[in-house]
Amino acid sequence: MSEQVVEDLEDLGQPTPEGELVHWMGRKPLTVGPAGLSAAVGAGFTLGVMAAVAVLALTHWLGPERVVEPPRRRGRG
């Protein structure tokens, strides 16, 4: 069960030198499964596409004004 052998029963209630009495109540490290990893990759891709579209829209909006000239009619003559 445990690799540690308790010499006296009084030692069971004593905190460890780090000040912790129990370790099982501590937070577990963050783990991400396959679904979470897929969601993170998809969200990153979507964010990248949206950023690229926003940059292209801003460059078009802030770019030089271009005047479209109507086609000239070729007259007879």
N, C-alpha and C positions, 0 to 999 in steps of 0.2 A: 504494500500500500504506500508506504513512505520510505524513503531511503534514510531519513533521519531517525535516530533512536533517541527517545526521551529518557533521560536518566531519572529525573524526579517528576512527579506529577505537578509540582509547583512551577516548573519551568514552562508548562503549557500556557499559562496566562500571561507570561512576560512578553512584552513587545520585542521585536527584533531591534538590532542596533540602528536600523534606519528609521525606527519609530512606527513601523507598520505592524499591526497585530494579525491582520488577515490579508491575503493577496487576492483572494477570489472575488472581492468586491471591486477591484480596480477595473478601469475601463479596458476593453479589449482594443487591440490595434485595428485601425480601419481596414476592412477588406472589401474588395469590389469583385463581384462575380462576372461571368460573361455578359449577362444582360446589362449590368451597370457599365462595363467597359464599352459595349456597343452603343449605349446611350450617350456616353461621354464623347466617343468618336463622332457619332452623328451630330451631336450638338456643336462640336468644334467645327465640323465641316460646314454646317448650316451658318454658323457665325462667320466663317471665312467667306462664304459666298455672299452673304449679306453685306459684309464690309467691302468686298470688291465691287458689288453693284452700287453701294453708296459712294465709293470713290469715283467710279465712272460717272455717276449722276452729277456729282459735284464738279468734276472737271468739265462736263458738258454745260452745266449751268453757269459756271464761273469763266468759261472759255470766251474767246473773242466772239463778238457778234458777227454773224455771217449773213449777208444779204443775198437772198436768192433772186437772181435776175430772171425775169420771164423770157422765154425763148423769143428770138426776133423773127418776125415774119419775113419770109423771103418775098419780096415784091417782084413784080414783073418789070423787068427793065434792064 
